[in-house]
């Protein structure tokens, strides 16, 4: 019923616009349409060339500017490659996220943690110099969040880590990613995992306490 009323409303509004726009002579729309078709038919070659050019420009923009970023997450203030650090260098997740085994939240690496290595490794790199500038000014690195939970949901990292739930179960294979695309977790994802592992499904005990 709502769809029908909405459709009637749109058609009524369109009719009013046509009548007002044509000065009370709505049939002008039909004659005007015919004239438009004739003009398009007479000039189809330049119009086709223009349309082809627009399509090629859009294809170029998509191929070189949109598509390469489609599978990656937001650009971080300091480029950090999980593929390099967690994958190639095999640095344990807990080293950079130090609170994951003893807190609700895993914690983001402080500037000092980054400089634990980079006070000695590629210290002259421009991005490392930016990190050093954050340290000297006492400013935390403004990392951009990529994994989201609804505000009314409590996810206890410590509890899951103690149950030997691998980080990859929720965060995916970060060792293969440079910039994390991230995830907005939905309730169905959590419920499916809890059912599979026979974990509590009570609302208040499990996630909404």
BAFI-3210 file (N, C-alpha, C; in Angstrom, 3 decimals, decimal comma, padded with zeros to 6 digits):
// residues 209
n [1|2|3|4|5|6|7|8|9|10|11|12|13|14|15|16|17|18|19|20|21|22|23|24|25|26|27|28|29|30|31|32|33|34|35|36|37|38|39|40|41|42|43|44|45|46|47|48|49|50|51|52|53|54|55|56|57|58|59|60|61|62|63|64|65|66|67|68|69|70|71|72|73|74|75|76|77|78|79|80|81|82|83|84|85|86|87|88|89|90|91|92|93|94|95|96|97|98|99|100|101|102|103|104|105|106|107|108|109|110|111|112|113|114|115|116|117|118|119|120|121|122|123|124|125|126|127|128|129|130|131|132|133|134|135|136|137|138|139|140|141|142|143|144|145|146|147|148|149|150|151|152|153|154|155|156|157|158|159|160|161|162|163|164|165|166|167|168|169|170|171|172|173|174|175|176|177|178|179|180|181|182|183|184|185|186|187|188|189|190|191|192|193|194|195|196|197|198|199|200|201|202|203|204|205|206|207|208|209]
n.u [000,826|001,932|003,892|002,306|000,971|003,177|004,064|001,840|001,944|004,425|003,919|001,820|003,144|005,012|003,288|002,178|004,495|005,097|002,839|002,954|005,490|005,165|003,455|000,730|000,224|000,619|001,054|003,129|005,358|005,434|005,725|008,108|009,796|009,830|011,171|013,621|014,486|014,776|016,843|018,925|019,178|020,030|022,530|024,123|026,729|028,781|027,747|027,978|030,767|031,431|030,202|031,696|034,227|033,773|033,182|035,650|037,325|036,190|036,653|039,447|039,967|038,758|040,290|042,926|042,791|040,610|040,095|042,638|042,564|040,378|040,347|041,624|042,193|041,678|044,005|046,789|048,293|051,004|052,492|051,914|052,766|051,167|051,673|054,420|055,456|054,025|053,890|056,257|058,375|057,544|056,627|055,154|051,656|050,968|053,098|052,895|050,294|049,761|047,976|046,219|045,999|045,273|043,214|040,078|040,447|042,709|044,702|046,554|049,725|052,007|053,962|056,528|056,813|057,020|059,402|061,109|062,179|062,703|064,455|066,805|066,562|066,299|066,377|066,555|064,526|061,833|059,194|059,687|060,937|058,752|057,429|059,229|058,984|056,387|056,904|058,723|057,134|055,320|052,950|050,430|050,433|048,120|046,414|044,099|040,961|039,930|038,491|035,261|032,839|029,462|028,389|027,034|027,956|030,007|033,167|035,384|038,665|040,676|039,366|038,749|041,268|042,392|040,881|042,063|041,386|042,195|043,709|043,224|040,722|038,798|039,940|040,919|043,352|045,757|048,436|048,887|048,275|048,833|047,710|045,123|041,855|039,743|036,686|033,168|031,693|028,969|026,096|025,344|027,723|029,136|027,364|027,259|029,873|029,918|027,994|029,229|031,431|030,231|029,815|028,662|025,409|023,734|022,326|023,159|025,233|027,068|027,655|026,474|026,888]
n.v [-001,193|001,245|001,539|001,854|004,274|005,973|005,812|006,903|009,487|010,403|010,329|012,163|014,498|014,716|015,146|017,641|019,215|019,018|020,216|022,826|023,562|023,597|025,616|025,047|023,461|020,471|018,719|019,694|018,468|016,012|016,771|018,144|016,058|014,548|016,322|016,348|013,710|013,740|015,599|014,226|012,013|013,258|014,157|012,023|010,989|012,876|012,901|010,236|009,994|011,779|010,486|008,114|009,137|010,154|007,759|006,414|008,139|007,916|005,190|005,171|006,751|005,129|002,760|003,530|005,096|004,525|001,668|000,491|001,144|-000,081|-002,464|-001,981|-000,534|002,566|005,270|005,479|007,637|007,128|005,061|001,697|-001,573|-004,519|-006,866|-006,821|-006,492|-008,318|-010,513|-011,019|-010,265|-011,607|-010,663|-010,916|-010,498|-009,629|-008,101|-005,533|-004,940|-004,678|-005,134|-007,142|-009,640|-009,116|-007,333|-005,674|-004,387|-004,435|-002,537|000,059|000,413|002,375|005,350|004,958|002,193|001,707|003,010|001,432|-000,429|001,170|003,134|002,175|001,030|001,887|004,693|007,172|007,370|009,146|008,671|007,481|009,569|011,231|009,766|010,002|012,710|012,815|011,539|013,290|015,506|014,597|013,551|011,198|008,748|009,349|006,982|005,497|004,062|000,795|-001,507|-002,157|-002,219|-002,281|000,290|-000,609|-003,082|-005,337|-006,487|-008,770|-008,951|-010,249|-012,480|-014,008|-014,506|-016,071|-018,312|-019,324|-018,370|-017,601|-014,628|-014,222|-015,260|-013,309|-010,992|-011,636|-012,622|-010,888|-010,887|-010,961|-008,537|-005,142|-002,445|-002,460|-003,462|-003,692|-004,114|-004,091|-005,401|-007,631|-008,831|-011,410|-012,610|-012,996|-014,643|-016,934|-017,894|-018,370|-020,394|-022,401|-022,972|-023,678|-021,757|-019,389|-018,011|-016,304|-013,108|-011,032|-012,146|-012,866|-010,751|-008,247|-007,213]
n.w [000,000|000,803|-001,136|-003,411|-002,827|-002,735|-005,386|-006,735|-005,691|-006,720|-009,492|-009,637|-008,807|-010,894|-013,042|-012,373|-012,492|-015,238|-016,404|-015,332|-016,229|-019,008|-019,453|-019,186|-021,355|-021,842|-023,996|-025,415|-024,549|-025,862|-028,581|-028,328|-027,602|-029,940|-031,646|-030,390|-030,800|-033,590|-033,852|-032,566|-034,260|-036,611|-035,858|-035,053|-035,318|-034,257|-031,648|-030,885|-030,935|-028,882|-026,686|-026,655|-026,040|-023,441|-022,075|-022,313|-020,870|-018,293|-017,893|-017,832|-015,541|-013,559|-013,800|-013,152|-010,858|-009,140|-008,993|-008,077|-005,346|-004,377|-002,941|-000,570|002,675|004,525|004,042|006,109|008,637|008,925|006,673|007,122|006,749|007,168|005,896|005,505|008,182|009,959|008,324|006,425|008,195|010,404|012,911|016,038|016,673|019,235|020,047|018,967|019,633|022,633|024,776|024,366|025,579|028,151|028,470|027,623|025,233|022,436|022,124|020,565|018,944|020,758|020,037|020,985|020,813|018,093|017,577|018,971|017,290|015,039|015,773|015,072|012,588|009,239|009,874|008,675|006,880|005,322|006,345|008,775|010,000|010,326|012,262|014,352|014,788|015,815|018,231|019,519|019,863|021,622|020,714|020,079|017,484|014,972|014,237|011,933|012,498|011,541|012,001|013,115|015,702|016,824|019,068|021,314|021,816|023,569|023,250|024,369|024,182|025,648|026,784|024,519|023,390|025,406|025,075|022,943|020,411|017,209|015,915|013,220|012,829|013,163|012,101|009,646|007,108|007,867|007,457|004,800|003,807|002,943|003,443|005,711|004,982|006,684|008,674|009,293|011,856|012,129|013,973|013,208|012,360|014,749|016,177|014,587|014,887|017,677|017,886|016,418|018,015|020,301|022,268|024,809|024,195|025,361|025,612|027,472|028,937|027,009|024,940|025,440|027,931]
ca.u [000,000|002,833|004,540|001,298|000,770|004,393|004,046|000,813|002,455|005,475|003,272|001,082|004,122|005,567|002,247|002,109|005,709|004,965|001,808|003,479|006,643|004,758|002,471|-000,624|000,106|001,487|001,368|004,403|006,393|005,478|006,327|009,502|010,509|010,026|012,210|014,888|014,872|015,232|018,156|019,903|019,364|020,786|023,893|024,497|028,171|029,510|027,254|028,590|032,173|031,469|029,878|032,848|035,297|033,405|033,332|037,072|037,876|035,722|037,358|040,822|039,937|038,467|041,389|044,178|042,618|039,600|040,272|043,771|042,282|039,088|040,487|042,460|041,557|042,047|045,423|047,182|049,237|052,310|052,239|052,334|052,428|051,051|052,296|055,860|055,799|053,486|054,135|057,660|059,240|056,985|056,494|053,920|050,621|050,974|054,183|052,392|049,001|050,258|046,990|045,218|045,880|044,915|042,280|038,999|040,922|044,069|045,652|047,334|051,123|052,449|055,094|057,745|056,911|057,531|060,806|061,907|062,921|063,088|065,584|067,997|066,284|065,928|066,060|066,502|063,370|060,910|058,055|060,206|061,159|057,439|057,168|060,099|058,396|055,272|057,486|059,320|056,078|054,434|051,662|050,201|050,198|046,659|046,007|042,684|040,292|039,444|037,563|034,201|031,745|028,421|028,755|026,387|028,520|031,266|033,981|036,504|039,784|041,380|038,609|038,854|042,648|042,608|040,218|042,889|040,784|043,238|043,383|042,735|039,316|037,995|040,615|041,361|044,778|046,418|049,822|048,947|047,758|049,619|046,749|043,974|040,559|038,887|035,389|032,123|031,179|027,535|025,762|025,309|029,086|029,473|026,477|027,696|031,099|029,561|027,302|030,212|032,330|029,372|030,048|027,398|024,642|022,888|022,620|023,855|026,473|028,018|028,135|025,831|026,995]
ca.v [000,000|002,398|001,678|002,383|005,688|006,686|005,883|007,885|010,804|010,786|010,594|013,420|015,581|014,831|015,749|019,062|019,854|019,102|021,208|024,155|023,839|023,815|026,689|024,505|022,719|019,296|018,014|020,210|017,498|015,005|017,375|018,418|014,780|014,202|017,195|015,890|012,480|014,138|016,241|013,169|011,215|014,034|014,417|010,834|010,727|013,608|012,484|008,932|010,242|012,388|009,443|007,211|009,837|010,191|006,399|006,114|008,924|007,293|003,911|005,487|007,194|003,965|001,789|003,998|005,840|003,947|000,221|000,093|001,377|-000,685|-003,574|-001,619|000,326|003,981|005,602|005,787|008,771|006,524|003,803|000,519|-002,787|-005,747|-007,936|-006,777|-006,665|-009,558|-011,614|-011,242|-010,173|-012,539|-010,034|-011,375|-009,472|-009,132|-007,144|-004,196|-004,775|-005,272|-005,372|-008,075|-010,793|-008,726|-006,214|-005,731|-003,808|-004,892|-001,442|000,432|000,597|003,750|005,777|004,342|000,809|001,764|003,428|000,350|-000,973|002,140|003,950|001,509|000,542|002,954|005,878|008,375|007,328|010,264|008,260|007,268|010,911|011,693|009,070|010,630|014,021|012,540|011,205|014,475|016,452|013,950|013,344|009,829|008,604|009,324|005,855|005,475|002,817|000,051|-002,552|-001,493|-002,914|-001,362|000,851|-001,316|-004,435|-005,468|-007,612|-008,924|-009,596|-011,144|-013,725|-014,785|-014,959|-017,175|-019,486|-019,678|-017,950|-016,939|-013,267|-014,307|-015,656|-012,093|-009,929|-012,091|-012,892|-009,579|-011,085|-010,846|-007,224|-003,953|-001,595|-003,274|-002,976|-003,605|-004,808|-003,670|-006,681|-007,744|-009,802|-012,750|-013,129|-013,457|-015,752|-018,119|-018,390|-018,907|-021,671|-023,378|-023,335|-023,975|-020,699|-018,819|-017,169|-015,417|-011,730|-010,211|-012,788|-012,979|-009,568|-006,981|-007,008]
ca.w [000,000|000,883|-002,443|-004,323|-002,508|-003,138|-006,851|-007,114|-005,325|-007,672|-010,785|-009,498|-008,784|-012,243|-013,883|-012,029|-013,010|-016,700|-016,727|-015,017|-017,086|-020,412|-019,494|-019,328|-022,613|-021,647|-025,249|-025,916|-024,174|-026,928|-029,770|-028,006|-027,626|-031,348|-032,178|-029,806|-031,506|-034,921|-033,711|-032,243|-035,477|-037,589|-035,358|-034,287|-035,356|-033,195|-030,332|-030,592|-030,626|-027,553|-025,710|-026,611|-025,319|-022,022|-021,551|-022,219|-019,757|-017,054|-017,763|-017,438|-014,141|-012,721|-013,859|-012,555|-009,607|-008,255|-008,818|-007,222|-003,936|-004,037|-002,006|000,574|003,648|004,500|004,122|007,473|008,717|008,646|005,953|007,880|006,022|007,951|005,118|005,782|009,591|010,530|007,401|006,063|009,377|011,400|014,228|016,678|016,831|020,608|020,252|018,652|020,317|023,871|025,828|023,863|026,471|029,507|028,454|026,628|023,982|022,128|022,214|019,389|019,340|021,013|019,208|021,519|020,345|016,719|017,605|019,561|016,150|014,014|016,206|014,532|011,239|008,279|010,681|007,857|005,958|005,618|007,167|010,130|010,536|010,775|013,526|015,358|015,085|016,732|019,532|020,124|020,228|022,588|020,045|019,628|016,047|014,764|013,396|011,566|012,862|010,372|012,455|013,861|016,377|017,300|020,371|022,422|021,897|024,312|022,786|025,290|023,493|026,575|026,922|023,280|023,232|026,350|024,500|021,783|019,150|016,432|015,459|011,843|012,814|013,024|011,355|008,340|006,931|007,787|007,025|003,345|003,428|003,280|004,146|006,102|004,518|007,863|008,692|010,224|012,307|012,353|015,007|012,628|012,323|016,105|016,545|013,844|015,521|018,994|017,684|015,946|019,111|021,453|023,253|025,294|023,284|026,140|025,197|028,447|029,349|025,897|024,232|025,786|029,383]
c.u [000,877|003,516|003,577|001,099|001,981|004,431|003,048|001,298|003,497|004,872|002,498|002,023|004,703|004,572|002,145|003,298|005,608|003,968|002,310|004,607|006,288|003,685|001,056|-000,854|001,024|001,842|002,660|005,546|006,567|006,152|007,797|010,352|010,805|011,153|013,584|015,405|015,411|016,628|019,243|020,206|020,239|022,246|024,461|026,006|028,942|029,043|027,870|030,054|032,327|031,215|031,047|033,993|035,030|033,605|034,803|037,728|037,477|036,436|038,797|040,892|039,704|039,666|042,607|044,017|041,650|039,895|041,452|043,501|041,019|039,217|041,330|041,712|042,042|043,555|045,749|048,177|050,686|052,030|052,795|051,847|052,364|051,704|053,794|056,155|055,322|053,769|055,604|058,581|058,758|056,956|055,145|052,945|050,692|052,071|053,693|051,069|049,135|049,200|046,017|044,996|045,421|043,910|041,142|039,519|042,363|045,110|046,367|048,766|051,445|053,653|056,380|057,928|057,450|059,030|061,706|062,759|063,518|064,018|066,885|067,811|065,717|065,528|065,925|065,324|062,383|059,736|058,480|060,484|059,832|057,100|058,006|059,550|057,195|055,816|057,996|058,267|055,102|053,042|051,507|049,972|048,694|046,226|044,503|042,095|039,771|038,497|036,540|033,213|030,708|028,750|028,158|026,926|029,840|031,996|035,230|037,637|040,478|040,692|038,762|040,260|042,932|041,923|040,895|042,171|041,835|042,779|042,738|041,252|038,405|038,626|041,095|042,870|045,530|047,858|049,984|048,524|048,727|048,747|045,496|042,673|039,590|037,548|034,450|031,401|029,680|027,264|025,781|026,680|029,459|028,638|026,905|028,925|030,782|028,857|028,286|031,086|031,580|029,647|028,702|026,737|023,671|023,312|023,524|025,172|027,523|028,547|027,581|025,863|027,594]
c.v [001,266|002,645|002,300|003,875|006,530|006,878|006,929|009,304|011,306|011,147|011,912|014,615|015,811|015,507|017,250|019,823|020,044|020,189|022,615|024,529|024,120|024,894|026,201|023,757|021,498|018,556|018,532|019,238|016,473|015,568|017,695|017,163|014,368|015,030|016,766|014,646|012,808|014,749|015,209|012,347|011,949|014,232|013,221|010,609|011,531|013,229|011,153|009,098|010,852|011,348|008,479|007,834|009,866|008,823|006,053|006,877|008,306|005,963|004,135|005,871|006,007|003,025|002,244|004,694|005,183|002,480|-000,151|000,250|000,675|-001,764|-003,263|-000,648|001,758|004,181|006,058|006,953|008,342|005,218|002,613|-000,718|-003,980|-006,912|-007,997|-007,154|-007,999|-010,762|-011,881|-011,229|-011,059|-011,945|-010,439|-010,215|-008,817|-008,100|-005,717|-003,897|-005,394|-005,639|-006,484|-009,260|-010,425|-007,578|-006,476|-005,331|-004,217|-003,804|-001,195|000,703|002,059|004,078|005,105|002,918|000,773|002,078|002,411|-000,301|000,134|003,237|003,409|001,079|001,677|004,249|007,150|008,416|008,441|009,877|007,980|008,609|011,519|011,048|009,678|011,997|013,871|012,304|012,460|015,488|015,875|013,686|011,879|009,789|008,488|008,233|005,904|004,091|002,119|-001,086|-001,918|-002,491|-001,873|-000,934|000,078|-002,732|-004,394|-006,701|-007,670|-009,683|-010,618|-012,502|-014,609|-015,313|-016,129|-018,458|-019,942|-019,441|-017,156|-015,561|-013,297|-014,666|-014,448|-011,080|-010,362|-012,272|-011,578|-009,707|-010,956|-009,455|-006,110|-002,995|-002,403|-002,637|-002,828|-004,285|-004,094|-004,941|-006,612|-008,863|-011,230|-013,406|-013,722|-014,682|-017,036|-018,746|-019,022|-020,252|-022,760|-023,876|-023,636|-023,012|-020,115|-017,925|-016,261|-013,962|-010,999|-010,832|-012,716|-011,627|-008,242|-006,704|-005,642]
c.w [000,000|-000,455|-003,448|-004,093|-002,931|-004,651|-007,340|-006,830|-006,318|-009,024|-010,750|-009,534|-010,176|-013,184|-013,640|-012,607|-014,519|-017,086|-016,486|-015,968|-018,526|-020,528|-019,726|-020,623|-022,575|-022,934|-025,885|-025,613|-025,286|-028,168|-029,542|-028,042|-029,063|-031,967|-031,669|-030,516|-032,896|-034,858|-033,422|-033,482|-036,487|-037,169|-034,611|-034,256|-034,303|-031,795|-029,921|-030,219|-029,230|-026,469|-025,541|-025,809|-023,818|-021,382|-021,357|-021,062|-018,418|-016,816|-017,304|-015,959|-013,213|-012,646|-013,063|-011,206|-008,628|-007,958|-007,923|-005,734|-003,463|-002,965|-000,793|001,469|003,546|004,611|005,538|007,501|008,500|007,904|006,734|007,143|006,971|007,212|005,400|007,226|010,156|009,644|007,186|007,287|010,526|012,808|014,816|016,885|018,215|020,870|020,020|019,350|021,712|024,906|025,490|024,807|027,873|029,574|027,459|025,256|023,711|022,260|020,892|019,811|019,595|020,138|019,666|021,015|018,921|016,716|018,311|018,478|015,290|014,526|015,611|013,082|010,391|008,989|009,849|006,896|006,321|006,514|008,607|010,785|011,016|012,120|014,646|015,759|016,020|018,142|020,241|020,569|021,249|022,024|019,648|018,115|015,799|013,795|013,127|011,845|011,610|010,744|013,396|014,464|016,770|018,728|021,543|022,598|022,659|023,801|023,644|024,596|024,391|026,659|025,689|023,057|024,169|025,892|023,209|020,454|018,387|015,966|014,063|011,765|012,609|012,073|009,982|008,279|006,746|007,307|005,517|002,860|003,819|004,082|004,441|005,628|005,678|007,674|009,649|010,657|012,587|013,360|014,462|012,587|013,677|016,488|015,848|014,477|016,877|018,873|017,284|017,092|020,409|022,614|023,686|024,250|024,030|025,885|026,179|028,891|028,245|025,403|024,736|027,284|029,675]
res [x|x|x|x|x|x|x|x|x|x|x|x|x|x|x|x|x|x|x|x|x|x|x|x|x|x|x|x|x|x|x|x|x|x|x|x|x|x|x|x|x|x|x|x|x|x|x|x|x|x|x|x|x|x|x|x|x|x|x|x|x|x|x|x|x|x|x|x|x|x|x|x|x|x|x|x|x|x|x|x|x|x|x|x|x|x|x|x|x|x|x|x|x|x|x|x|x|x|x|x|x|x|x|x|x|x|x|x|x|x|x|x|x|x|x|x|x|x|x|x|x|x|x|x|x|x|x|x|x|x|x|x|x|x|x|x|x|x|x|x|x|x|x|x|x|x|x|x|x|x|x|x|x|x|x|x|x|x|x|x|x|x|x|x|x|x|x|x|x|x|x|x|x|x|x|x|x|x|x|x|x|x|x|x|x|x|x|x|x|x|x|x|x|x|x|x|x|x|x|x|x|x|x|x|x|x|x|x|x]
***
